[in-house]
Amino acid sequence: MQEQSPETTIKRTRSFYIALIIMLLPFILSVNTDLAHFAEHHDTGVPSGFFWIIFIVDFLILLCMVLIYFYKKAGAVLLPFAVLLHFLLHNFYLSTTLYADMFLLFVYCGAGLAVIIPRWKAFR
């Protein structure tokens, strides 16, 4: 059994939970937008394959948030790239700017990194 140093055993504080919840809110808005576009995709003429891709990217964003909760570096690194991919897909296929994605990136850079950076040594 491997002993953990005091640097790597950092508890999750209230601010850590609040930052994750604040990051989860714009994500939920983004998924809601995706579901609304999916419900109307016959009227808009968007290929149905786009929605498979966009829902996979939504799942990837959620997976990144779960990885951040479990102190995995992959989640902290991949989250901005997944959100940017989601934003670009919406821009390309639907010609819409998702402000929920931009807000999620803003919250990640502000609140998310404010709780991730002090705990970075605990991330594996």
C-alpha positions in Angstrom: 0.0 0.0 0.0 1.4 3.3 -1.1 1.7 6.1 1.5 0.5 9.5 0.4 2.3 12.6 1.3 0.4 15.5 2.9 0.8 17.5 -0.3 -1.3 14.9 -2.3 -4.1 14.5 0.3 -6.0 17.7 -0.1 -9.6 17.6 1.0 -12.4 18.9 -1.2 -13.6 22.2 0.3 -16.8 24.1 -0.1 -15.2 26.3 -2.7 -14.2 23.2 -4.8 -17.9 22.0 -4.8 -19.2 25.5 -5.6 -16.8 25.9 -8.5 -17.9 22.5 -10.0 -21.5 23.4 -9.6 -21.0 26.8 -11.2 -19.3 25.0 -14.1 -22.1 22.5 -14.3 -24.8 25.1 -14.7 -23.8 26.5 -18.2 -23.1 22.9 -19.2 -26.7 22.1 -18.5 -27.9 25.1 -20.5 -25.7 23.9 -23.4 -27.1 20.4 -23.3 -30.6 21.9 -23.2 -29.8 23.9 -26.3 -28.5 20.7 -28.0 -31.7 18.9 -27.1 -33.9 21.7 -28.5 -32.0 21.7 -31.8 -32.3 18.0 -31.9 -36.0 18.2 -31.5 -36.2 20.6 -34.5 -33.6 19.0 -36.7 -36.1 17.9 -39.3 -37.2 21.5 -39.8 -33.7 23.0 -39.8 -32.1 20.5 -42.2 -29.2 19.7 -39.9 -27.7 16.3 -40.6 -28.6 13.8 -37.8 -25.0 12.7 -37.6 -24.2 16.1 -36.2 -26.2 15.3 -33.1 -24.3 12.1 -32.5 -21.1 14.1 -32.6 -22.4 16.9 -30.4 -23.8 14.6 -27.8 -20.5 12.7 -27.6 -18.8 16.0 -27.0 -21.4 16.8 -24.3 -20.6 13.5 -22.7 -16.8 14.3 -22.9 -17.4 17.6 -21.2 -19.3 15.9 -18.4 -16.6 13.2 -18.1 -14.0 16.0 -17.8 -15.9 17.5 -14.9 -16.1 14.1 -13.2 -12.4 13.6 -13.7 -11.8 17.0 -12.1 -13.9 15.9 -9.1 -11.7 12.9 -8.8 -8.5 14.9 -9.1 -7.4 13.7 -12.6 -5.2 16.0 -14.6 -6.7 14.8 -17.9 -10.1 16.3 -17.0 -8.5 19.7 -16.1 -6.6 19.8 -19.4 -9.2 18.4 -21.8 -12.2 20.4 -20.5 -11.3 23.7 -22.3 -10.6 21.8 -25.5 -13.9 19.9 -25.4 -15.8 23.1 -24.7 -14.0 24.8 -27.6 -14.9 21.9 -29.9 -18.5 22.1 -28.8 -18.5 25.8 -29.5 -16.9 25.4 -33.0 -19.3 22.6 -34.0 -22.3 24.8 -33.2 -20.8 27.6 -35.1 -20.1 25.5 -38.1 -23.2 23.4 -38.4 -25.9 25.7 -36.9 -24.3 29.1 -37.4 -25.1 29.9 -33.8 -22.8 31.3 -31.1 -23.4 29.4 -27.8 -22.9 31.9 -25.0 -23.3 29.0 -22.5 -20.0 27.6 -23.9 -18.3 30.9 -23.7 -19.6 31.4 -20.2 -18.4 27.9 -19.2 -14.9 28.7 -20.5 -15.0 32.0 -18.5 -16.1 30.2 -15.3 -13.5 27.5 -15.8 -10.7 30.1 -16.2 -12.0 32.1 -13.2 -13.6 29.9 -10.6 -12.4 26.5 -11.9 -8.7 27.2 -12.1 -8.9 29.1 -8.8 -9.6 25.8 -7.0 -7.7 23.5 -9.4 -4.3 25.3 -9.3 -3.8 25.2 -5.5 -4.6 21.4 -5.6 -2.6 20.6 -8.8 -0.1 18.5 -6.9 -3.0 16.3 -5.7 -4.1 15.7 -9.3 -2.9 12.4 -10.9 
